[in-house]
Amino acid sequence: MTDKKRKFWGWGSVGEGFSDADMRPYEAEYAGIFGVDGFTVDPFPRSEEIDLAAPRLAVPKSLEAVLSADHWERLVHTFGRAFHEQVRIMARDFRNAPDLVAFPRHEQDVIDVLDWCTRVKAAAIPFGGGSSVVGGVHPDVGEGYAGAVSIDLRRMNKVLEVDHTSRAARIQAGTYGPELEDQLRPHKLTFRHYPQSFQYSTLGGWLATRSGGHFATLYTHIDDLVESMRVVTPAGVHDSFRLPGSGAGPSPDRMFLGSEGALGIITEAWVRLQDRPTFRANRTVEFKDYFAGARAVRAISQAGLYPANIRLLNHDEVKYSGTASGEAAILVLGFEGADHPLEPWMARALECCSDHGGVVSAEGDEGAGDPRAGAAGRWRNAFIMGGYLREAMVARGLITETFETAITWDKFEAFYPAMIETVANATRAATGRAGIVSCRFTHVYPDGPAPYFTFRGLGTRGRLSEQYDIIKNAAADLLIDWRATITHHHAVGRDHRPWYDRQRSPVFAKALTAAKRALDPAGILNPGVLLDPAR
Ligand SMILES: Cc1cc2nc3c(=O)[nH]c(=O)nc-3n(C[C@H](O)[C@H](O)[C@H](O)COP(=O)(O)OP(=O)(O)OC[C@H]3O[C@@H](n4cnc5c(N)ncnc54)[C@H](O)[C@@H]3O)c2cc1C
């Protein structure tokens, strides 16, 4: 990963993404949907077009090998991948660029950089792959700091130890998804944590945001895959025992999981691994009625079958992801394992589907075979390429964003139409015309699903962020009104703060503030994330 030059204007590395020719089918589709003739395309910024203010911080001699004021790197570290960040990129608005970027080589460098930031009163913003979609890495830290330093862990990218007996590995936090799996492959082991951002996100970022990965049931969040962690804080280093389980008081690791760089910098973790799966069973099942599909999903999850994949796409998600025509909702169902054939589990899951009117898709009868074929394969391709689409859409003046939540089954069938209607109304109010809102389940629990919504609308250049805010704020308000979570796995960042503040109890906010004060007395770590800046 370190040998690729990251884009500062979009997803991935230089040379990757949709070309104008690739975008033509999308342009034709959206022109039809929004009733326009076509789209003009704004050019992506070039680095030499952007003037950055001179760094406010001077690099000390002792950290010359670690800190950089390189123009390109400052651009790369200004934004994550949220919609409004993309709009600011296109407006060439890099006013909050970090003054410096740190590339620590080992834990002692992390300690030294944090000590120096504390001394000079600089904000310190941990940076993994920069794939945050909630403003988690953007150095908008207010006036109270002498400057801002983005701390990128990409040089700490090794699998340090593998314990075959316990099936676990000790891995540095800056390891990107592909690097991590490449280093485990010779050991015939796998972490199997595949967020959609897998290629350009890191172990440390996953832990810091409690990311949701490949497993749609059982091991949904990364939390359950962690044995122990090391975290550097300005007050010292947290180091936990490696344990398969523990009842010794509140879990210290759980305090740092999801701390989003506000309590410390995770430098490494022992994580639980899997044997590489050799048995698979995959099907796609069609449901005329979305709620019938949801009831089948509930039955499967309450039967203790634990499929690795149980993604229920509503009709519009099927249609606009190019999976199929959209006449039916589709359930992408998959079991995997390394120990025993899984067809009996699939057979029982298909009984649950047929109890609710589900029909195995003729095209999708892939048996034990390939989840890359048929409708499931088309959905998978759209999923993998999804990261690149946003920058191309914004360049055409289109609004596109996703948000996700979790809610208990008893509320789901009333909540879902309320959310679809709210987003549809807000899109019309914001843009003056109808948009698209679609939904899929990313993860499923016996007591409720994690629905993931995508909305798209025709924006007005110069007003894209304002229009987006109208839609996103309406959705976020509704989530909290229903006591659904503001995020199932995308994290809080700077963007979800107002709703996170309403979701957590005042008592918990007090406890978190006290923890922050104890670990980061100068308030330098990721100011504005989870808590207000201390200064
Ligand atoms: C196309 C796309 C698809 C996505 N799909 C998923 C998905 O399927 N599941 C999911 O959960 N999320 C998804 N996300 C969101 C994002 O990828 C996750 O939040 C991911 O965990 C962030 O990892 P990262 O390494 O990029 O961290 P960054 O974006 O660099 O950082 C995220 C947050 O963690 C902090 N941080 C980073 N590294 C450390 C560290 N070592 N110690 C302490 N704090 C740290 C940062 O300060 C920031 O607050 C997606 C994003 C995109 C753009």
The ligand as a Gaussian input file, in Angstrom:
#p B3LYP/6-31G(d) Opt

LIG

0 1
 C      -16.259000       3.251000       0.174000
 C      -16.347000       3.093000       1.657000
 C      -16.892000       1.947000       2.191000
 C      -16.982000       1.785000       3.564000
 N      -17.460000       0.604000       4.056000
 C      -17.479000       0.391000       5.393000
 C      -17.923000      -0.858000       5.909000
 O      -18.276000      -1.766000       5.175000
 N      -17.905000      -1.014000       7.249000
 C      -17.485000      -0.020000       8.091000
 O      -17.478000      -0.229000       9.287000
 N      -17.086000       1.176000       7.615000
 C      -17.052000       1.403000       6.301000
 N      -16.607000       2.608000       5.807000
 C      -16.123000       3.630000       6.742000
 C      -14.613000       3.492000       7.077000
 O      -13.969000       2.745000       6.082000
 C      -14.426000       2.838000       8.432000
 O      -14.817000       3.751000       9.426000
 C      -12.978000       2.366000       8.692000
 O      -12.983000       1.599000       9.872000
 C      -11.986000       3.489000       8.826000
 O      -10.682000       2.941000       8.746000
 P       -9.441000       3.849000       8.306000
 O       -8.210000       3.066000       8.526000
 O       -9.649000       4.397000       6.963000
 O       -9.515000       5.001000       9.402000
 P       -9.560000       6.567000       9.176000
 O      -10.647000       6.941000       8.286000
 O       -8.204000       7.053000       8.850000
 O       -9.918000       7.023000      10.669000
 C      -11.200000       6.783000      11.209000
 C      -11.219000       7.291000      12.662000
 O      -10.373000       6.485000      13.467000
 C       -9.286000       7.248000      13.990000
 N       -8.103000       6.394000      13.866000
 C       -7.571000       5.868000      12.735000
 N       -6.525000       5.090000      13.042000
 C       -6.395000       5.116000      14.388000
 C       -5.499000       4.513000      15.317000
 N       -4.509000       3.705000      14.928000
 N       -5.677000       4.775000      16.634000
 C       -6.665000       5.598000      17.069000
 N       -7.516000       6.198000      16.236000
 C       -7.395000       5.944000      14.917000
 C       -9.243000       8.530000      13.182000
 O       -8.738000       9.613000      13.922000
 C      -10.705000       8.720000      12.807000
 O      -11.407000       9.331000      13.862000
 C      -16.527000       2.816000       4.434000
 C      -15.970000       3.975000       3.880000
 C      -15.882000       4.116000       2.512000
 C      -15.261000       5.356000       1.953000

